[in-house]
Amino acid sequence: MPDGTIKQLNPFTGTEVWTVPGRGNRPNIYNNREKAEPIEIHVPEDYCSFCETRYFETPPEKSRLICENGEYAKLDNLNAEEYFNTTADFRRVPNLFEIVTLHYWEKNYSFKMTSHQLEQKEKYFSTPKGREHIHNILAYKLNLQGIAETEIQNMDEEKKLILADPFFGGGHELIIAGHHYKKGAVNSNDLLSSGELTPEEHYRYIKYTIDAKEDIHLNNRYARYISIFQNWLKPAGASFDHLHKQLVALDEWGNTITEQIEMTRKDHNIYNLYGANFAAMKNLIIAENDYAIAWAGIGHRFPTIEIFSKSVNSRPTQHSDEEVRGMSDMVHAIHAATGSGISCNEEWYYSPIDSIYKMPWHVLLKQRINITAGFEGGTKIFINPVSPDALRDKLVPNLYKLRDESKISSIRIAEECMIVPNPLKYYLSS
């Protein structure tokens, strides 16, 4: 508009967004952190329930990823007595408070735990430390649900066995990073974020999450889609300021995926047309490598970077290790350029397992620097204080600096990008 207002309409969701001159100049818009306080360094860490010394404050692990002498290895279904024999770089654990519960699957689909899951439950309960762990976790959960302490103490073992089923057969899981603070931390804001990981560590984090997604599908035939996301810091919905991703099994695609799959049915090339090609024409491309491309998105409630896989494959589990690494490097670079002080959501999108129409695997990084208020609720016009151009201009210098310091992988940035039509090849898949 002549006054500088930028009106945007997201081509995939229809969300209407305005960027109004001056709104981005409000105080503290780029930093959601509380005032930093000096911290006392604890080795090993014990700052929250996800930390190394507090492994028993989460339900039993399904697996952990460890790195010894530069080599990564996955350890599955450890007994409780084995937890402190190794230090986990990443852990896969059930969510104590499921969004979609095991009871949901049992009642609505007659879901039954697999023989392997039942064996793992029996194995874990067979040791004194395992039983103690389960009893303590159940007591904590039931107490929060308002059940009296005496009732919990008098509960028979058979009932506890049943109540523990979600820890072994549920479909809501966490992938938890091993450390709370980054190396050299001196204050409370020096948290270990995605951008503070090394490119190799971030790749392992992404690959481990993809493997967990595949395993959830293998154990639940009724799951049509696995929602994968990361909430960084409390303004983005995080319960703990400790790096972790979440996976939630769903029996439907959800409205967003359903509508976008319908769009791809009508035009297979829709993500190039209104995504990559449009971003290139408007000079919104931020960075790319041989396997992924990132641009400043339009029509989002929050400043959003869209990162798309260029692969012909449309699901993360179908990607080669090189393709996964390429996506990981791009997501990592954008996280690093954004900075750990900005609260954000990382959201994954990809083709559902039962869709014959393809959408590319892509990740949206949404910076939670503004709060939806009454104006937005009443008009459904959302005010995003940062325009796509301004978002691009903020990140690009940071990316150059990070690349020069070898803190991110070698990627092409801004003008270095090879702007070719239709870089996303998902539409070529059969």
VMD Tcl script that draws the C-alpha trace (Angstrom):
set ca {
  {0.00 0.00 0.00}
  {1.22 3.62 -0.54}
  {1.70 4.07 3.22}
  {3.98 1.03 3.40}
  {1.47 -1.50 4.74}
  {2.10 -4.95 3.26}
  {-1.00 -7.10 2.84}
  {-0.38 -10.82 2.42}
  {-2.55 -13.85 1.74}
  {-1.06 -17.27 2.34}
  {-1.65 -19.26 -0.88}
  {-1.95 -22.58 0.96}
  {-3.99 -21.66 4.04}
  {-5.79 -18.47 3.01}
  {-4.59 -16.68 6.16}
  {-4.72 -12.89 5.75}
  {-1.78 -11.01 7.27}
  {-0.82 -7.35 7.37}
  {2.58 -5.90 8.18}
  {2.05 -2.33 9.35}
  {4.92 0.20 9.34}
  {6.28 0.80 12.82}
  {4.85 -2.31 14.50}
  {8.26 -3.99 14.30}
  {9.86 -1.19 16.29}
  {8.16 -2.08 19.57}
  {10.51 -2.91 22.48}
  {11.94 -6.44 22.87}
  {10.29 -7.77 19.75}
  {13.24 -10.00 18.90}
  {13.90 -11.43 22.34}
  {11.44 -13.47 24.37}
  {13.99 -14.43 27.02}
  {13.68 -13.42 30.61}
  {16.51 -11.46 32.17}
  {19.62 -13.64 32.29}
  {20.79 -14.81 35.69}
  {24.17 -16.36 36.53}
  {24.03 -20.14 36.80}
  {25.91 -22.62 38.90}
  {27.44 -25.22 36.60}
  {26.42 -28.76 37.54}
  {28.23 -31.75 36.01}
  {26.28 -33.87 35.32}
  {23.30 -31.59 34.73}
  {20.24 -31.65 36.99}
  {18.32 -28.50 36.05}
  {15.02 -30.07 34.92}
  {13.24 -33.41 34.51}
  {14.87 -33.90 31.09}
  {18.42 -33.62 32.44}
  {21.04 -36.35 32.72}
  {20.83 -37.02 36.47}
  {17.02 -37.16 36.36}
  {16.40 -39.92 33.79}
  {13.81 -41.50 36.11}
  {11.56 -38.43 35.99}
  {10.34 -39.42 32.53}
  {8.58 -42.69 31.59}
  {10.79 -45.62 30.53}
  {13.01 -44.98 27.52}
  {12.20 -46.63 24.21}
  {15.75 -45.98 23.07}
  {18.71 -43.65 23.40}
  {21.35 -42.42 20.98}
  {24.90 -42.30 22.32}
  {28.17 -41.09 20.81}
  {31.42 -42.75 21.84}
  {34.73 -41.97 20.15}
  {32.88 -40.13 17.40}
  {30.64 -43.10 16.57}
  {26.88 -43.02 17.15}
  {24.95 -46.05 18.36}
  {21.31 -46.63 19.28}
  {20.49 -48.58 22.44}
  {16.95 -49.95 22.55}
  {14.77 -50.68 25.58}
  {17.35 -50.49 28.34}
  {16.49 -51.90 31.75}
  {16.26 -49.29 34.48}
  {19.48 -50.64 36.03}
  {21.35 -49.74 32.79}
  {20.34 -46.08 32.56}
  {23.51 -44.64 34.02}
  {25.94 -46.99 32.25}
  {26.00 -44.54 29.32}
  {25.26 -40.87 28.71}
  {22.51 -40.21 26.18}
  {23.03 -37.64 23.43}
  {19.32 -38.01 22.64}
  {16.57 -40.03 24.32}
  {13.23 -41.28 23.00}
  {10.64 -41.43 25.76}
  {6.83 -41.53 25.99}
  {5.05 -38.29 26.82}
  {3.66 -38.58 30.33}
  {0.64 -36.45 29.36}
  {-0.50 -37.67 25.94}
  {-2.47 -35.50 23.53}
  {-3.92 -38.56 21.79}
  {-3.98 -41.27 24.44}
  {-3.55 -45.02 24.24}
  {-7.10 -45.23 25.62}
  {-8.27 -43.28 22.53}
  {-6.82 -45.93 20.22}
  {-8.11 -48.83 22.32}
  {-11.69 -47.57 22.59}
  {-12.09 -46.20 19.08}
  {-10.16 -48.81 17.08}
  {-9.81 -51.85 19.36}
  {-6.05 -51.23 19.26}
  {-3.91 -53.83 21.00}
  {-0.28 -53.51 21.95}
  {2.09 -55.62 19.86}
  {3.75 -58.71 21.32}
  {7.06 -56.84 21.27}
  {5.61 -53.96 23.31}
  {4.10 -56.37 25.82}
  {7.44 -58.16 26.13}
  {9.23 -54.87 26.77}
  {6.74 -53.96 29.48}
  {7.16 -57.34 31.17}
  {10.96 -57.05 30.90}
  {10.99 -53.58 32.45}
  {8.70 -54.61 35.30}
  {10.82 -57.69 36.00}
  {13.57 -55.76 37.79}
  {13.28 -53.99 41.16}
  {14.53 -50.67 39.74}
  {12.10 -50.89 36.84}
  {9.10 -51.51 39.11}
  {10.16 -48.66 41.38}
  {10.49 -46.33 38.39}
  {7.02 -47.23 37.07}
  {5.43 -46.89 40.51}
  {6.97 -43.45 41.06}
  {6.00 -42.13 37.63}
  {2.43 -43.42 38.02}
  {2.15 -41.90 41.49}
  {3.31 -38.53 40.16}
  {0.83 -38.60 37.27}
  {-2.12 -39.82 39.34}
  {-1.41 -37.27 42.05}
  {-1.60 -34.47 39.46}
  {-4.94 -35.91 38.33}
  {-6.29 -35.41 41.84}
  {-6.13 -39.00 43.10}
  {-5.41 -39.22 46.82}
  {-2.01 -40.44 48.00}
  {-3.58 -43.24 50.07}
  {-5.54 -44.54 47.09}
  {-2.37 -44.62 44.99}
  {-0.47 -46.49 47.72}
  {-3.23 -49.09 48.07}
  {-3.53 -49.70 44.32}
  {-2.88 -53.34 43.40}
  {-0.06 -54.38 41.08}
  {-2.37 -55.57 38.33}
  {-3.97 -52.14 38.01}
  {-0.55 -50.49 37.93}
  {0.44 -52.82 35.11}
  {-2.55 -51.66 33.07}
  {-1.98 -47.99 33.87}
  {1.60 -48.36 32.64}
  {0.49 -49.51 29.15}
  {0.80 -46.00 27.60}
  {4.51 -46.00 28.49}
  {5.05 -48.96 26.17}
  {2.23 -48.80 23.60}
  {1.33 -45.12 23.30}
  {1.84 -42.93 20.23}
  {2.92 -39.59 21.76}
  {6.67 -39.44 22.23}
  {9.51 -37.05 22.96}
  {13.00 -36.87 21.49}
  {15.06 -35.20 24.21}
  {18.52 -33.70 23.75}
  {21.18 -34.79 26.22}
  {22.21 -31.37 27.51}
  {20.30 -28.48 29.06}
  {22.94 -25.77 28.55}
  {25.41 -25.24 25.74}
  {29.15 -25.63 26.27}
  {30.66 -22.67 28.08}
  {27.31 -21.53 29.51}
  {27.56 -18.81 32.15}
  {23.96 -17.60 32.55}
  {20.40 -18.88 32.38}
  {19.97 -17.82 28.75}
  {22.83 -20.01 27.51}
  {20.51 -22.90 26.74}
  {21.31 -25.61 24.22}
  {19.05 -24.82 21.25}
  {18.85 -26.46 17.82}
  {21.14 -23.78 16.44}
  {23.72 -24.44 19.17}
  {24.10 -28.08 18.10}
  {26.83 -28.91 15.60}
  {25.62 -29.79 12.07}
  {26.45 -33.45 12.80}
  {24.55 -33.45 16.09}
  {21.56 -31.81 14.43}
  {21.58 -34.40 11.65}
  {21.53 -37.19 14.25}
  {18.66 -35.41 16.02}
  {16.62 -35.21 12.80}
  {17.44 -38.77 11.69}
  {16.61 -40.17 15.11}
  {13.23 -38.38 14.99}
  {12.49 -39.83 11.55}
  {13.33 -43.33 12.80}
  {10.93 -42.83 15.73}
  {8.19 -41.77 13.31}
  {8.66 -44.96 11.31}
  {8.54 -47.11 14.45}
  {5.28 -45.52 15.62}
  {3.69 -46.38 12.28}
  {4.97 -49.97 12.50}
  {3.35 -50.41 15.90}
  {0.02 -48.71 15.19}
  {-1.74 -49.70 11.98}
  {-4.43 -47.08 12.60}
  {-2.11 -44.08 12.61}
  {-2.60 -42.15 9.36}
  {-0.27 -39.28 10.19}
  {2.42 -38.46 12.73}
  {2.51 -34.81 13.74}
  {6.12 -33.76 14.41}
  {6.96 -30.45 16.03}
  {9.32 -28.63 18.35}
  {8.34 -25.91 20.80}
  {11.33 -23.79 21.80}
  {10.91 -21.76 25.00}
  {7.70 -21.11 26.90}
  {6.12 -18.53 24.51}
  {6.08 -21.35 21.92}
  {4.39 -23.78 24.32}
  {7.40 -25.59 25.81}
  {6.94 -27.07 29.29}
  {10.71 -27.14 29.82}
  {13.42 -24.91 28.39}
  {15.27 -28.09 27.42}
  {15.57 -28.97 23.73}
  {13.14 -31.66 22.57}
  {10.83 -32.63 19.71}
  {7.42 -34.26 19.95}
  {5.70 -36.89 17.80}
  {1.94 -37.49 18.02}
  {0.13 -40.29 16.16}
  {-3.19 -39.22 14.61}
  {-6.06 -41.10 12.99}
  {-6.66 -38.27 10.51}
  {-4.56 -35.82 8.49}
  {-5.92 -32.65 10.04}
  {-7.51 -29.80 8.12}
  {-4.27 -28.16 6.94}
  {-2.86 -31.33 5.39}
  {-6.24 -32.31 3.92}
  {-6.68 -28.96 2.17}
  {-3.13 -28.93 0.82}
  {-3.36 -32.49 -0.47}
  {-6.51 -31.43 -2.31}
  {-4.54 -28.56 -3.83}
  {-1.83 -30.95 -5.05}
  {-4.53 -33.19 -6.55}
  {-5.70 -30.28 -8.69}
  {-2.20 -29.03 -9.53}
  {0.77 -31.33 -8.86}
  {3.21 -28.42 -9.11}
  {1.46 -26.14 -6.63}
  {4.40 -25.93 -4.19}
  {6.73 -24.74 -6.90}
  {4.16 -22.35 -8.36}
  {3.14 -20.58 -5.13}
  {6.18 -21.56 -3.06}
  {9.67 -21.74 -4.53}
  {8.99 -19.97 -7.83}
  {7.03 -17.16 -6.20}
  {9.69 -16.70 -3.51}
  {12.37 -16.50 -6.19}
  {10.46 -13.88 -8.19}
  {9.99 -11.77 -5.03}
  {13.64 -12.18 -3.93}
  {12.62 -13.97 -0.74}
  {15.05 -16.89 -1.09}
  {17.33 -16.98 1.95}
  {19.56 -20.01 1.35}
  {19.83 -23.37 -0.34}
  {22.01 -26.43 -0.82}
  {21.72 -29.34 -3.22}
  {18.90 -30.94 -1.22}
  {16.88 -28.12 0.37}
  {15.88 -24.50 -0.06}
  {14.69 -21.87 2.44}
  {12.72 -18.68 1.93}
  {10.82 -16.08 3.93}
  {7.19 -17.15 3.93}
  {4.17 -14.94 3.26}
  {0.80 -14.89 4.96}
  {1.87 -16.26 8.36}
  {0.74 -15.00 11.77}
  {4.36 -15.07 12.91}
  {7.60 -14.37 11.01}
  {8.12 -17.71 9.28}
  {10.92 -19.33 7.32}
  {9.82 -22.14 5.00}
  {12.36 -24.91 4.35}
  {11.54 -27.38 1.58}
  {13.18 -30.60 0.51}
  {14.05 -30.67 -3.18}
  {13.81 -34.47 -3.26}
  {11.55 -36.45 -5.55}
  {10.56 -38.30 -2.36}
  {7.74 -36.75 -0.38}
  {8.09 -38.41 3.02}
  {11.03 -38.10 5.44}
  {11.34 -41.88 5.75}
  {11.83 -42.17 1.97}
  {14.73 -39.73 1.90}
  {18.28 -40.96 1.51}
  {20.77 -40.15 4.26}
  {22.25 -37.43 2.02}
  {18.82 -35.87 1.49}
  {18.04 -35.97 5.21}
  {21.41 -34.39 5.97}
  {20.72 -31.66 3.40}
  {17.39 -30.82 5.04}
  {18.96 -30.99 8.47}
  {21.77 -28.64 7.48}
  {19.29 -26.07 6.21}
  {17.01 -26.28 9.26}
  {20.05 -26.07 11.52}
  {21.44 -23.04 9.70}
  {18.16 -21.14 9.98}
  {17.87 -21.98 13.68}
  {21.44 -20.77 14.23}
  {20.82 -17.54 12.29}
  {17.59 -16.91 14.21}
  {19.37 -17.25 17.54}
  {18.47 -19.23 20.65}
  {16.90 -16.19 22.33}
  {13.90 -16.15 20.01}
  {11.06 -18.50 20.88}
  {9.90 -20.54 17.88}
  {7.88 -23.49 16.69}
  {9.33 -26.01 14.28}
  {6.54 -27.77 12.35}
  {6.99 -30.67 9.92}
  {4.72 -31.33 6.92}
  {4.87 -34.24 4.47}
  {2.70 -36.67 2.48}
  {0.58 -38.92 4.72}
  {1.24 -42.65 4.34}
  {-2.21 -43.22 2.81}
  {-2.19 -40.33 0.33}
  {-1.62 -41.03 -3.35}
  {-1.09 -37.31 -3.98}
  {2.26 -35.86 -2.99}
  {3.31 -32.83 -1.04}
  {7.01 -32.18 -0.39}
  {8.53 -32.65 3.03}
  {8.89 -29.17 4.44}
  {9.56 -27.53 7.78}
  {8.18 -24.20 8.96}
  {10.13 -22.24 11.57}
  {7.75 -19.76 13.19}
  {9.20 -17.04 15.40}
  {6.85 -16.46 18.32}
  {7.62 -12.78 18.79}
  {4.06 -11.42 18.65}
  {0.82 -12.28 20.43}
  {-2.54 -12.65 18.72}
  {-4.92 -10.09 20.24}
  {-8.49 -8.85 19.99}
  {-8.07 -7.17 16.62}
  {-6.98 -10.46 15.02}
  {-9.75 -12.45 16.69}
  {-12.43 -10.05 15.56}
  {-11.30 -9.53 11.98}
  {-9.24 -12.67 11.16}
  {-6.67 -10.21 9.81}
  {-3.43 -11.03 11.59}
  {-0.74 -8.47 12.31}
  {2.76 -9.82 11.67}
  {5.25 -7.12 12.76}
  {8.03 -8.36 10.48}
  {7.63 -8.37 6.69}
  {9.07 -11.24 4.64}
  {11.70 -8.87 3.20}
  {12.75 -7.70 6.67}
  {12.94 -11.29 7.89}
  {15.21 -12.19 4.96}
  {17.41 -9.14 5.59}
  {17.80 -10.02 9.26}
  {18.83 -13.64 8.66}
  {21.14 -13.34 5.65}
  {23.98 -11.42 7.38}
  {23.83 -13.87 10.28}
  {24.16 -16.80 7.89}
  {27.25 -15.31 6.23}
  {28.86 -14.80 9.64}
  {28.02 -18.31 10.85}
  {29.35 -19.86 7.65}
  {32.60 -17.87 7.94}
  {32.97 -19.19 11.50}
  {32.27 -22.78 10.32}
  {29.35 -23.06 12.74}
  {26.96 -24.19 10.00}
  {27.44 -26.37 6.94}
  {28.49 -24.89 3.64}
  {25.32 -23.55 2.03}
  {24.56 -21.03 -0.67}
  {23.20 -17.78 0.73}
  {21.03 -15.08 -0.88}
  {22.54 -14.00 -4.22}
  {24.66 -17.18 -4.34}
  {21.55 -19.34 -4.73}
  {20.93 -20.93 -8.11}
  {17.47 -19.62 -8.91}
  {16.00 -22.17 -11.30}
  {12.30 -22.78 -11.96}
  {10.61 -25.69 -10.20}
  {13.46 -26.74 -7.86}
  {11.14 -29.00 -5.83}
  {10.99 -32.39 -7.55}
  {8.30 -34.08 -5.44}
  {5.80 -33.86 -8.33}
  {7.92 -36.33 -10.33}
  {7.24 -39.18 -7.87}
  {4.79 -41.83 -8.92}
}
mol new
graphics top color blue
foreach p $ca { graphics top sphere $p radius 0.5 }
foreach p [lrange $ca 0 end-1] q [lrange $ca 1 end] { graphics top cylinder $p $q radius 0.2 }
display resetview
